Amino acid sequence: MGINREADYSEYMSRQEALWEGRCRRCGACCGGFDDPCEHLRPGNTSGQYYCDIYEMRFGLRRTVSGKEFNCVPLRSILHKHWVSDYLCAYKEGLTRTWPENI
């Protein structure tokens, strides 16, 4: 039985993406939830949590509720910056401490 490296890699990447996405608390801070939110930010079913109604196609030119244009980018591109209530962000928190591998 041979090793299917492409399938193994694909499976590995899927697991890594699930771990990365699983760290999010859905606070909405990175999407302007505490300032001028993206027009695609929606309240979730759980109190205080949010979701993006175009998440799979979110990157690129977007607008806030007030009409301001911005480029939605991968969070890793802005982790070094500051935004309103960024202290709530689990990803930013991970920059100051080590994440457990079994999240």
C-alpha distance (Angstrom), angle and dihedral (degrees) to the residues before:
residue distance angle dihedral
M1 . . .
G2 3.81 . .
I3 3.76 129.1 .
N4 3.77 114.2 -106.9
R5 3.78 99.6 -150.1
E6 3.80 94.3 180.0
A7 3.80 92.4 54.0
D8 3.82 91.1 43.9
Y9 3.80 90.8 50.6
S10 3.81 92.2 47.2
E11 3.80 90.9 50.2
Y12 3.82 91.1 47.1
M13 3.81 91.9 50.6
S14 3.81 91.4 48.6
R15 3.80 90.1 53.3
Q16 3.81 91.5 47.8
E17 3.81 91.5 50.2
A18 3.81 90.8 49.6
L19 3.83 90.2 51.1
W20 3.82 91.6 48.8
E21 3.81 94.1 46.9
G22 3.80 90.7 44.4
R23 3.80 91.4 62.8
C24 3.79 92.6 66.0
R25 3.81 115.6 103.3
R26 3.82 91.1 -161.1
C27 3.81 90.2 -124.9
G28 3.82 93.0 147.5
A29 3.81 93.7 -137.1
C30 3.82 94.6 123.4
C31 3.82 88.9 52.6
G32 3.80 94.1 52.1
G33 3.78 95.6 -97.6
F34 3.82 91.8 149.7
D35 3.78 97.2 40.4
D36 3.83 124.3 18.0
P37 3.82 104.9 -17.0
C38 3.76 127.2 -148.3
E39 3.80 110.7 -98.5
H40 3.82 88.2 -119.3
L41 3.81 96.2 56.8
R42 3.80 110.3 109.3
P43 3.80 132.9 -177.0
G44 3.80 112.4 -106.2
N45 3.77 130.1 -137.7
T46 3.80 91.6 -96.4
S47 3.79 118.7 72.2
G48 3.78 111.4 -99.3
Q49 3.80 96.0 10.9
Y50 3.80 127.4 111.8
Y51 3.78 140.6 -170.5
C52 3.80 138.0 -162.8
D53 3.79 114.0 -114.7
I54 3.84 91.1 -150.1
Y55 3.81 97.9 35.9
E56 3.81 97.4 143.7
M57 3.84 90.3 51.3
R58 3.81 99.4 31.8
F59 3.81 101.8 118.0
G60 3.78 119.3 98.4
L61 3.78 136.7 38.5
R62 3.83 112.6 -7.0
R63 3.81 138.7 159.3
T64 3.77 134.8 -125.5
V65 3.79 122.3 -131.2
S66 3.82 88.7 -96.5
G67 3.83 91.0 52.3
K68 3.81 100.2 -103.8
E69 3.82 111.8 147.5
F70 3.81 120.5 -132.1
N71 3.78 138.8 159.8
C72 3.78 114.4 -109.8
V73 3.79 105.9 -140.9
P74 3.81 135.5 176.6
L75 3.80 109.4 -76.0
R76 3.80 91.2 -122.0
S77 3.82 86.6 66.8
I78 3.80 93.1 61.6
L79 3.81 104.2 31.9
H80 3.81 89.7 105.8
K81 3.84 91.4 56.0
H82 3.80 131.8 77.6
W83 3.79 127.5 -117.2
V84 3.81 134.2 167.9
S85 3.82 110.2 -67.8
D86 3.81 93.4 -1.3
Y87 3.79 87.8 148.1
L88 3.82 86.1 78.6
C89 3.81 91.8 61.0
A90 3.81 113.7 108.7
Y91 3.80 90.3 -157.7
K92 3.82 92.3 56.6
E93 3.79 89.1 45.7
G94 3.79 87.3 55.7
L95 3.79 89.8 60.7
T96 3.80 89.9 66.4
R97 3.80 98.5 41.7
T98 3.77 137.9 28.2
W99 3.81 116.4 -96.3
P100 3.77 116.2 -129.7
E101 3.80 110.6 -111.7
N102 3.79 93.1 -131.8
I103 3.81 99.1 60.8
